Amino acid sequence: MCLATPVRIEEKVSSIKYLVSGGKQVDISLTPDAKVGDWLLCHADLAVQKIDDMAAKEILELTKSCNHNKI
C-alpha cells in the first residue's frame, strides 16, 4: 500500500521542482497550479494532490496519534 504524506512548499527550485518542509525536493508535474505556501500530498518525491490547510493539519495530527514507532 502506498502512503502520501502532507508537505508544505517552501521555495521554488525550477518550473517543476519545489523545496518542501524537511528539505526535500518534489516534482509538481501532477499539480502545476501549486505555489509557495501550499500543502501537497506527496509520495516518492512526487506531489500527487494539492490539499488545504485544514486537511494537512488533520492528517499530520492523525499521524502523530499512531503508535507506528512502538513495535
Backbone as CSV, one residue per row, in Angstrom:
resi,resn,N_x,N_y,N_z,CA_x,CA_y,CA_z,C_x,C_y,C_z
1,MET,0.842,-1.177,0.000,0.000,0.000,0.000,0.889,1.242,0.000
2,CYS,0.532,2.206,-0.789,1.282,3.463,-0.869,0.665,4.489,0.070
3,LEU,1.494,5.331,0.614,1.038,6.364,1.529,1.599,7.703,1.080
4,ALA,0.729,8.678,0.926,1.153,10.039,0.590,1.114,10.863,1.871
5,THR,2.113,11.683,2.071,2.191,12.495,3.277,2.120,13.981,2.928
6,PRO,1.552,14.783,3.831,1.457,16.217,3.566,2.798,16.922,3.763
7,VAL,3.109,17.806,2.828,4.294,18.663,2.919,3.903,20.062,2.458
8,ARG,4.589,21.057,2.987,4.308,22.444,2.607,5.430,22.960,1.713
9,ILE,5.060,23.629,0.632,6.050,24.182,-0.292,6.726,25.390,0.351
10,GLU,8.064,25.370,0.378,8.838,26.463,0.965,9.530,27.342,-0.069
11,GLU,9.913,26.745,-1.208,10.701,27.509,-2.179,10.597,26.872,-3.565
12,LYS,10.567,27.716,-4.596,10.570,27.227,-5.974,12.012,26.991,-6.404
13,VAL,12.291,25.798,-6.929,13.634,25.449,-7.398,13.699,25.565,-8.915
14,SER,12.670,25.082,-9.597,12.567,25.187,-11.056,11.087,25.150,-11.415
15,SER,10.788,25.090,-12.703,9.378,25.111,-13.117,8.600,23.895,-12.629
16,ILE,9.286,22.781,-12.361,8.571,21.599,-11.864,9.119,21.067,-10.548
17,LYS,10.136,21.695,-9.985,10.708,21.233,-8.722,10.537,22.302,-7.650
18,TYR,10.058,21.864,-6.490,9.901,22.753,-5.354,10.549,22.139,-4.124
19,LEU,11.101,22.985,-3.266,11.648,22.560,-1.989,10.508,22.591,-0.984
20,VAL,10.364,21.514,-0.217,9.258,21.421,0.733,9.791,21.231,2.141
21,SER,8.878,21.263,3.116,9.241,21.055,4.505,10.064,19.777,4.629
22,GLY,11.111,19.824,5.414,12.006,18.689,5.552,13.200,18.762,4.617
23,GLY,13.251,19.769,3.754,14.385,19.966,2.871,14.408,19.106,1.625
24,LYS,13.317,18.417,1.328,13.257,17.571,0.134,12.782,18.372,-1.066
25,GLN,13.198,17.935,-2.249,12.667,18.495,-3.488,11.600,17.547,-4.013
26,VAL,10.479,18.112,-4.458,9.414,17.289,-5.026,9.067,17.776,-6.427
27,ASP,8.618,16.853,-7.232,8.184,17.122,-8.598,6.700,17.482,-8.547
28,ILE,6.329,18.630,-9.108,4.930,19.063,-9.072,4.251,18.937,-10.437
29,SER,4.754,18.064,-11.282,4.174,17.887,-12.623,2.678,17.591,-12.583
30,LEU,2.226,16.857,-11.567,0.808,16.499,-11.464,-0.025,17.574,-10.774
31,THR,0.635,18.575,-10.196,-0.056,19.674,-9.506,0.523,21.004,-9.980
32,PRO,0.378,21.328,-11.263,1.048,22.501,-11.834,0.603,23.844,-11.254
33,ASP,-0.558,23.898,-10.598,-1.028,25.160,-10.020,-0.491,25.395,-8.610
34,ALA,0.341,24.479,-8.101,0.898,24.623,-6.754,1.861,25.799,-6.697
35,LYS,1.884,26.454,-5.518,2.772,27.601,-5.333,3.312,27.597,-3.907
36,VAL,4.311,28.422,-3.646,4.918,28.514,-2.322,3.828,28.786,-1.285
37,GLY,3.871,28.014,-0.192,2.891,28.137,0.878,1.787,27.097,0.814
38,ASP,1.600,26.461,-0.338,0.565,25.432,-0.486,0.980,24.131,0.192
39,TRP,-0.022,23.343,0.561,0.180,21.991,1.078,-0.054,21.002,-0.048
40,LEU,0.789,19.966,-0.099,0.671,18.920,-1.105,0.711,17.556,-0.429
41,LEU,0.032,16.588,-1.026,0.224,15.195,-0.636,1.291,14.647,-1.567
42,CYS,2.360,14.095,-0.985,3.485,13.608,-1.785,3.775,12.146,-1.497
43,HIS,4.156,11.455,-2.555,4.612,10.069,-2.454,5.840,9.922,-3.342
44,ALA,6.918,9.410,-2.766,8.155,9.165,-3.513,8.619,10.408,-4.279
45,ASP,8.647,11.546,-3.599,9.109,12.820,-4.172,8.259,13.323,-5.336
46,LEU,7.027,12.871,-5.407,6.089,13.324,-6.432,4.834,13.854,-5.746
47,ALA,4.491,15.110,-6.011,3.257,15.686,-5.475,2.086,15.113,-6.264
48,VAL,1.144,14.499,-5.559,0.021,13.862,-6.248,-1.285,14.633,-6.102
49,GLN,-1.350,15.538,-5.108,-2.583,16.297,-4.903,-2.312,17.515,-4.034
50,LYS,-2.969,18.613,-4.352,-2.919,19.817,-3.523,-4.044,19.706,-2.499
51,ILE,-3.760,20.048,-1.231,-4.777,19.985,-0.181,-4.796,21.303,0.587
52,ASP,-5.886,21.542,1.314,-5.986,22.787,2.079,-5.337,22.631,3.459
53,ASP,-5.192,23.759,4.155,-4.542,23.779,5.466,-5.219,22.835,6.453
54,MET,-6.541,22.842,6.482,-7.272,22.025,7.440,-7.005,20.533,7.213
55,ALA,-7.026,20.101,5.967,-6.775,18.688,5.654,-5.349,18.300,6.037
56,ALA,-4.387,19.159,5.730,-2.988,18.869,6.059,-2.805,18.726,7.564
57,LYS,-3.366,19.647,8.321,-3.222,19.604,9.776,-3.914,18.382,10.366
58,GLU,-5.070,18.018,9.825,-5.790,16.836,10.304,-4.969,15.561,10.052
59,ILE,-4.402,15.445,8.868,-3.588,14.267,8.539,-2.351,14.204,9.433
60,LEU,-1.693,15.340,9.642,-0.499,15.363,10.488,-0.833,14.994,11.930
61,GLU,-1.964,15.455,12.442,-2.388,15.098,13.801,-2.694,13.611,13.910
62,LEU,-3.376,13.063,12.918,-3.668,11.627,12.923,-2.382,10.812,12.874
63,THR,-1.420,11.276,12.106,-0.136,10.583,12.015,0.559,10.557,13.371
64,LYS,0.510,11.669,14.093,1.129,11.742,15.422,0.474,10.779,16.401
65,SER,-0.821,10.552,16.241,-1.544,9.704,17.188,-1.329,8.209,16.949
66,CYS,-0.736,7.845,15.829,-0.465,6.429,15.532,0.706,5.936,16.372
67,ASN,0.656,4.693,16.747,1.744,4.100,17.525,2.695,3.325,16.628
68,HIS,2.935,3.806,15.423,3.763,3.075,14.470,5.235,2.993,14.871
69,ASN,5.671,3.794,15.815,7.068,3.742,16.267,7.261,2.794,17.444
70,LYS,6.181,2.209,17.943,6.249,1.350,19.131,5.966,-0.098,18.755
71,ILE,6.936,-0.708,18.114,6.767,-2.113,17.702,7.548,-3.005,18.634
